[in-house]
């Protein structure tokens, strides 16, 4: 074999090797705005394949624009409370390993419908369905995909609002607190169930992040919303969605099997249940 043949052999061997090295894959629910959109953006920047799900993708112009910039972003329609949509998407990706599932979809709810003396049954059912059942059902549907991957990680965006031990005074958003507490129990159950498959499940508290959900929950400006919240973030200032997602990604990347079933703050410290 002469030098030219050796060069050609090495070149095509490298091409085949690169072609066979698959990117990591992340599935993000509620990816149309806020931290969900930032998770999509930042993982795409890292070179990951991203499955970005949303209830109404045709109207999600920022997500569509992002997908045009990063061809590795695949936008999919999925309402986390719609079992048929969840199962249909799981069927579409049934042979696709997914390294990381981020259960980001959630809702704070209408503050007026959570006020003491006016607690609304429909609002209660809605928040439980979105915040707890949605994450549980999506995780159940894609558990096999996670077990097929290398990283095997499942994340749920919870809140310190769901920490029973941390609550020292009545919540102004009690249904939110109840739904996040239910989410914590749901994902703790999942962590124990999938432990033998090598899957790591963690719950994350994002802290105070400037998102539409925060503003809508209080119907106030950001400054007024910060003052109105009953939850203590121990002096940490409110951050942008970009920074909020960035610091959670850091916690995700630094979490291994020893953190399975843990409830973690945005700085990586464990939180009380």
Secondary structure, DSSP 8 states (H G I E B T S, - for coil): --HHHHHHHHHHHHHHHHHHS---EEEESSTTSHHHHHHHHHHHHTT-EEEEEES-GGG-HHHHHHHHH-TTEEEEE--TT-HHHHHHHHHHTTT---SEEEE-------SGGGSTT---HHHHHHHIIIIIIHHHHHHHHHHHHHHTSSS-EEEEEE-GGG-TTT--S--TTHHHHHHHHHHHHHHHHHHHHHGGGT-EEEEEE--SB--HHHHHHHTS-HHHHHHH-----TT---B-HHHHHHHHHHHHHT--GGGTTEEEETTS-B---
